[in-house]
């Protein structure tokens, strides 16, 4: 008797993109001292998975279960991130000079509250500045942006679904239109803010929303596209490039 293979929710293509993103971050930071597109890849993938899921739920059901969404997000992000912060707090006296304990503690608190990006903006931090005093949790800015963006879209999608339930507007068009509006608005702000203050724009959640929105747009539109095998191969390589 044959045994059916176990089902898995893991997607090889998504895992591959995450691996590419991690590799870009490591290579560019270690050898080139520059910002890569690795973090951008993670943000778009998060939008594709989570915001795409919210959009499909809003279209199919006319509602969004924000409690389930928040629980899913917390389960995905909290355990590992909080564990690392606890380890840093407990071991800091072993490797950090005493004069750095208070500044590091403030960074840890900001990271635990998922506000590290705004804390870095407040103190005009340049992410690529090589400084021995750089906080060991400075990289938590990316997780803070992710949590803030996904929380924003969760509440926004809930409100949009509630409003659509009282109208005859096509849900698919409305949800896609909302994401396109967020994409355009955030991208415009990113361009303006980057021209004025690049270090601050790098950490600004509102200058990053377009990346999450892009992932959500692709997730909603992709199932409607009928691409041949050859075209899918070309598009895949273009995306990797």
PEMO-V40278 format. One record per residue. N is the residue number from 1. RES is the residue in one small letter. SS is DSSP state (~ for helix, > for strand, _ for the rest). PSI is psi in whole degrees, 0 to 359 (* if undefined). NEAR is the number of other ideal C-beta (glycine too) atoms within 10 Angstrom. Layout:
N_RES_SS_PSI_NEAR, N_RES_SS_PSI_NEAR
//
This chain:
1_x___129_2, 2_x___149_4, 3_x___126_5, 4_x___139_5, 5_x___144_6, 6_x___139_5, 7_x___147_6, 8_x___144_7, 9_x___357_4, 10_x___136_7, 11_x___126_11, 12_x_~_322_8, 13_x_~_320_10, 14_x_~_317_12, 15_x_~_323_11, 16_x_~_317_12, 17_x_~_321_18, 18_x_~_320_15, 19_x_~_319_11, 20_x_~_317_16, 21_x_~_314_20, 22_x_~_320_14, 23_x_~_318_13, 24_x_~_316_18, 25_x_~_312_19, 26_x_~_311_12, 27_x_~_312_13, 28_x_~_326_16, 29_x_~_321_16, 30_x_~_315_8, 31_x_~_333_8, 32_x_~_350_10, 33_x___41_10, 34_x___167_9, 35_x___130_16, 36_x___184_16, 37_x___11_13, 38_x_~_315_20, 39_x_~_322_22, 40_x_~_322_15, 41_x_~_314_22, 42_x_~_319_22, 43_x_~_317_24, 44_x_~_318_23, 45_x_~_318_21, 46_x_~_318_23, 47_x_~_319_29, 48_x_~_315_22, 49_x_~_306_17, 50_x_~_313_23, 51_x_~_325_29, 52_x_~_319_21, 53_x_~_318_16, 54_x_~_316_27, 55_x_~_316_26, 56_x_~_322_16, 57_x_~_318_19, 58_x_~_321_24, 59_x_~_315_18, 60_x_~_320_10, 61_x_~_342_12, 62_x___17_13, 63_x___165_14, 64_x___127_23, 65_x___90_15, 66_x_~_332_16, 67_x_~_313_10, 68_x_~_321_10, 69_x_~_315_21, 70_x_~_320_14, 71_x_~_320_11, 72_x_~_318_15, 73_x_~_317_17, 74_x_~_318_11, 75_x_~_326_9, 76_x_~_327_15, 77_x_~_324_15, 78_x_~_309_13, 79_x_~_305_10, 80_x_~_318_10, 81_x_~_317_18, 82_x_~_326_12, 83_x_~_315_10, 84_x_~_318_15, 85_x_~_319_18, 86_x_~_316_12, 87_x_~_318_10, 88_x_~_316_19, 89_x_~_317_16, 90_x_~_330_9, 91_x_~_350_11, 92_x_~_319_17, 93_x_~_342_10, 94_x_~_335_6, 95_x_~_346_9, 96_x___136_16, 97_x___150_11, 98_x_~_326_8, 99_x_~_345_8, 100_x_~_352_16, 101_x_~_313_13, 102_x_~_312_8, 103_x_~_319_13, 104_x_~_321_18, 105_x_~_321_14, 106_x_~_321_13, 107_x_~_320_23, 108_x_~_317_21, 109_x_~_315_15, 110_x_~_322_22, 111_x_~_318_26, 112_x_~_330_17, 113_x___3_12, 114_x___46_20, 115_x___16_18, 116_x_~_325_26, 117_x_~_319_28, 118_x_~_329_18, 119_x_~_319_21, 120_x_~_322_23, 121_x_~_318_18, 122_x_~_323_12, 123_x___20_9, 124_x___49_9, 125_x___136_21, 126_x___118_12, 127_x___331_18, 128_x___2_13, 129_x___123_10, 130_x___106_7, 131_x___130_9, 132_x___338_6, 133_x___5_11, 134_x___133_13, 135_x___142_23, 136_x___350_18, 137_x___15_21, 138_x___328_18, 139_x___350_15, 140_x_~_353_24, 141_x_~_322_26, 142_x_~_320_19, 143_x_~_324_18, 144_x_~_315_22, 145_x_~_317_28, 146_x_~_312_25, 147_x_~_315_20, 148_x_~_316_18, 149_x_~_315_25, 150_x_~_326_24, 151_x_~_318_16, 152_x_~_311_16, 153_x_~_329_26, 154_x_~_312_21, 155_x_~_319_14, 156_x_~_318_16, 157_x_~_323_24, 158_x_~_313_19, 159_x_~_320_13, 160_x_~_316_21, 161_x_~_320_23, 162_x_~_316_13, 163_x_~_320_11, 164_x_~_333_19, 165_x___345_12, 166_x___7_8, 167_x___175_9, 168_x___15_5, 169_x___141_11, 170_x___122_12, 171_x_~_318_18, 172_x_~_313_16, 173_x_~_321_10, 174_x_~_314_17, 175_x_~_315_24, 176_x_~_319_18, 177_x_~_320_14, 178_x_~_315_21, 179_x_~_322_31, 180_x_~_319_14, 181_x_~_317_11, 182_x_~_321_22, 183_x_~_310_20, 184_x_~_313_12, 185_x_~_314_14, 186_x_~_320_22, 187_x_~_319_17, 188_x_~_316_12, 189_x_~_322_17, 190_x_~_316_19, 191_x_~_314_13, 192_x_~_312_12, 193_x_~_322_16, 194_x_~_321_15, 195_x_~_328_9, 196_x_~_317_9, 197_x___85_13, 198_x_~_314_12, 199_x_~_318_16, 200_x_~_320_19, 201_x_~_328_19, 202_x_~_325_23, 203_x_~_351_21, 204_x___120_20, 205_x_~_319_21, 206_x_~_335_16, 207_x_~_359_21, 208_x___348_25, 209_x_~_329_25, 210_x_~_330_25, 211_x_~_318_24, 212_x_~_318_28, 213_x_~_321_26, 214_x_~_316_22, 215_x_~_318_24, 216_x_~_320_30, 217_x_~_314_25, 218_x_~_318_18, 219_x_~_325_20, 220_x_~_325_20, 221_x_~_325_13, 222_x_~_315_11, 223_x___340_9, 224_x___348_8, 225_x___133_10, 226_x___96_6, 227_x___139_12, 228_x___170_8, 229_x_~_317_7, 230_x_~_316_8, 231_x_~_322_11, 232_x_~_323_11, 233_x_~_317_11, 234_x_~_313_12, 235_x_~_321_12, 236_x_~_315_13, 237_x_~_326_9, 238_x_~_320_8, 239_x_~_320_13, 240_x_~_324_9, 241_x___*_5
//
